[in-house]
């Protein structure tokens, strides 16, 4: 074998070994967390590639593991379709949480349907009502939760750890098994395990959120560029993983 071919072969082998190591580590982290915390541990799923991977892994570890999703009222139709397909394939029961209708009604009557585009404060208010408050109810009574957060997703996520204390949510344990995965790892796992995924990815989406706040990205753009594209990168969190509302618990009826 020529030196060039050997080099390419070794590079490919190293990449494959690195991928398999990431899969093994994620599986180990999930097994240890579920063994320690079940039944007081839950996976938050938005039916992104990350969450599809985690749902498949968890279903093989503990089929009765708890999984929840938040229906904000503004999700894409493709998200619902993906949710049903993944539920059928994994056999996991999905617990759906919704925003409190009186809060949504008040917001829309007073500020209209697109107030979140008028200012950062207004966007945080909408996210608080549609995502954060339902999340607090979903996490109530839980000792740990599992997320699909990855370091490469955004500048706000560079300091994440595999296991950490979530001070933003009553100091429960937060598990991030896919911390070091990249997009190629996710796609490889989904393909090799023949898993369904949101058709939004085939339409150029690289991150899944609410329909009015998510768009497809252009080649070369950051994967999170399609989320709240009118805001700066350091602002691109909804409050699920960053506590914008600390000290304002009176507004949360958990």
C-alpha positions in Angstrom: 0.0 0.0 0.0 1.4 3.4 -1.0 2.2 5.9 1.8 -0.7 8.2 0.6 -3.1 5.3 0.7 -1.8 4.2 4.1 -2.3 7.8 5.4 -5.8 8.0 4.2 -6.6 4.5 5.6 -5.2 5.5 9.0 -7.1 8.8 9.0 -10.3 7.0 8.2 -9.7 4.4 10.9 -8.9 7.0 13.5 -12.1 8.9 12.7 -14.1 5.6 13.0 -12.4 4.8 16.3 -13.1 8.2 17.6 -16.8 7.9 16.7 -17.1 4.5 18.3 -15.4 5.8 21.4 -18.0 8.7 21.6 -20.9 6.2 21.2 -19.4 4.0 23.9 -18.9 7.0 26.3 -22.5 8.3 25.7 -23.9 4.8 26.4 -21.8 4.5 29.6 -22.9 7.9 30.8 -26.6 7.1 30.1 -26.4 3.7 31.8 -24.8 5.1 34.9 -27.2 8.0 35.1 -30.3 5.8 34.6 -29.1 3.3 37.1 -28.4 6.0 39.7 -31.5 8.1 39.2 -34.3 6.1 37.7 -37.3 6.7 37.9 -36.5 10.3 38.9 -34.6 11.0 35.6 -36.0 12.2 32.3 -34.9 13.1 28.8 -36.0 16.4 27.3 -36.7 15.8 23.6 -37.3 18.3 20.8 -36.9 15.6 18.2 -33.6 17.0 16.9 -31.0 14.6 15.6 -29.4 14.6 19.1 -32.7 13.7 20.8 -33.4 10.9 18.3 -30.0 9.4 19.0 -30.6 9.6 22.8 -34.1 8.1 22.6 -32.7 5.2 20.7 -29.9 4.7 23.2 -32.2 5.0 26.2 -34.8 2.6 24.7 -32.1 -0.1 24.6 -31.1 0.6 28.2 -34.5 1.1 29.9 -37.6 0.9 27.8 -39.7 2.4 30.6 -37.4 5.5 30.9 -39.2 8.8 31.1 -39.1 11.1 28.1 -40.9 14.5 27.8 -41.5 17.1 25.1 -42.8 20.6 25.2 -45.5 21.6 22.6 -45.0 25.3 22.5 -48.0 25.8 20.1 -45.7 27.0 17.4 -43.9 23.9 16.3 -43.4 22.8 12.7 -45.6 20.0 11.4 -42.5 18.1 10.6 -41.7 18.0 14.4 -45.0 16.3 15.2 -44.4 13.8 12.4 -41.0 13.0 13.6 -42.2 12.6 17.2 -44.7 9.9 16.1 -42.2 8.0 14.0 -39.6 8.0 16.8 -42.2 7.0 19.4 -43.2 4.0 17.2 -39.6 2.9 16.6 -38.3 3.2 20.1 -41.4 2.2 22.0 -40.8 5.0 24.5 -43.7 6.9 26.0 -43.6 10.6 25.4 -45.1 12.9 28.0 -46.2 16.2 26.4 -46.2 19.5 28.3 -48.0 22.6 27.1 -47.8 26.3 28.1 -50.6 27.6 30.3 -53.3 28.8 28.0 -54.1 31.9 30.1 -50.5 33.1 29.8 -50.4 32.5 26.0 -53.8 34.2 25.6 -52.7 37.2 27.6 -49.5 37.6 25.7 -51.1 37.4 22.3 -54.0 39.7 23.1 -51.7 42.3 24.6 -48.7 42.1 22.3 -49.8 40.2 19.2 -48.5 37.1 17.6 -44.9 38.1 16.8 -43.9 40.3 19.8 -40.8 38.2 20.2 -39.2 39.9 17.1 -39.6 43.4 18.7 -37.0 43.1 21.4 -34.8 40.6 23.3 -36.9 41.1 26.4 -40.1 40.3 24.4 -38.5 37.2 23.0 -37.4 36.0 26.4 -41.0 36.6 27.6 -42.4 34.4 24.9 -39.8 31.7 25.6 -40.5 31.9 29.3 -44.2 31.3 28.7 -44.0 28.7 26.0 -40.9 26.7 27.1 -39.4 27.6 30.5 -42.5 27.4 32.6 -43.6 24.0 31.0 -40.0 22.8 31.6 -40.2 23.5 35.3 -43.4 21.5 35.5 -41.7 18.6 33.5 -38.7 18.6 35.9 -40.8 18.8 39.1 -39.9 15.9 41.3 -37.0 14.8 39.1 -33.4 14.4 40.4 -31.8 14.5 37.0 -32.5 15.3 33.4 -30.8 14.3 30.1 -30.2 16.8 27.3 -28.7 16.6 23.8 -26.5 19.7 24.3 -23.2 19.7 22.4 -20.2 22.1 22.8 -20.0 23.0 19.1 -23.6 24.2 18.9 -23.1 27.7 20.3 -20.7 30.0 22.1 -23.0 29.8 25.1 -22.4 26.0 25.4 -18.6 25.8 25.3 -18.2 25.3 29.1 -20.6 22.4 29.4 -19.7 19.2 31.2 -20.9 15.6 30.8 -22.5 15.7 34.3 -23.2 19.0 36.1 -25.4 20.6 38.6 -28.1 22.7 37.0 -28.4 25.8 39.1 -30.9 27.2 36.7 -33.4 24.5 37.6 -33.4 23.8 41.3 -29.9 22.4 41.3 -30.9 19.0 39.9 -28.2 16.9 38.0 -27.9 17.6 34.3 -26.6 14.9 31.9 -25.1 15.8 28.5 -24.0 12.5 26.9 -23.4 13.9 23.4 -21.1 16.7 24.6 -18.3 16.0 22.1 -20.3 14.8 19.2 -20.4 16.6 15.9 -23.0 16.7 13.2 -21.3 13.9 11.3 -21.4 11.6 14.3 -25.2 12.3 14.7 -25.9 11.5 11.1 -23.8 8.4 11.1 -25.6 7.0 14.2 -29.0 7.8 12.7 -28.1 6.2 9.4 -26.4 3.1 10.9 -29.4 2.4 13.2 -32.0 3.2 10.5 -33.7 5.8 12.7 -36.3 8.3 11.5 -35.5 12.0 11.7 -37.2 15.3 11.0 -37.5 16.0 7.3 -36.6 19.6 8.2 -33.0 18.5 8.0 -33.5 17.6 4.4 -34.8 21.2 3.8 -31.6 22.8 5.1 -32.4 23.2 8.7 -29.5 22.5 11.1 -31.3 23.2 14.4 -35.0 22.6 15.3 -37.1 25.0 17.3 -40.4 26.9 17.0 -41.4 27.5 13.4 -41.4 31.4 13.5 -38.0 31.5 15.2 -36.2 28.9 13.0 -35.1 28.9 9.4 -32.9 26.9 7.1 -29.2 27.8 7.1 -27.0 28.5 4.1 -23.8 26.4 3.4 -21.0 27.6 5.6 -23.3 29.2 8.2 -23.0 28.2 11.8 -25.5 25.4 12.7 -27.4 27.7 15.1 -27.5 30.6 12.6 -31.1 29.6 11.8 -32.3 30.2 15.4 -33.4 33.7 16.2 -31.4 34.9 13.2 -32.0 38.5 14.0 -30.1 38.2 17.3 -26.4 38.0 18.2 -24.9 34.5 18.8 -24.3 35.1 22.5 -28.1 35.8 22.9 -29.3 32.6 21.2 -30.7 30.7 24.2 -34.4 30.4 25.2 -34.0 29.9 28.9 -34.2 26.1 28.9 -30.4 26.0 29.6 -29.7 29.5 30.7 -31.5 31.1 33.6 -32.7 34.5 32.2 -35.5 34.6 34.8 -33.6 34.0 38.1 -35.2 35.9 40.9 -38.5 36.0 39.1 -39.9 32.7 40.3 -43.2 34.4 41.1 -44.1 34.3 37.4 -43.6 30.6 37.2 -46.6 28.5 38.5 -44.8 25.2 38.8 
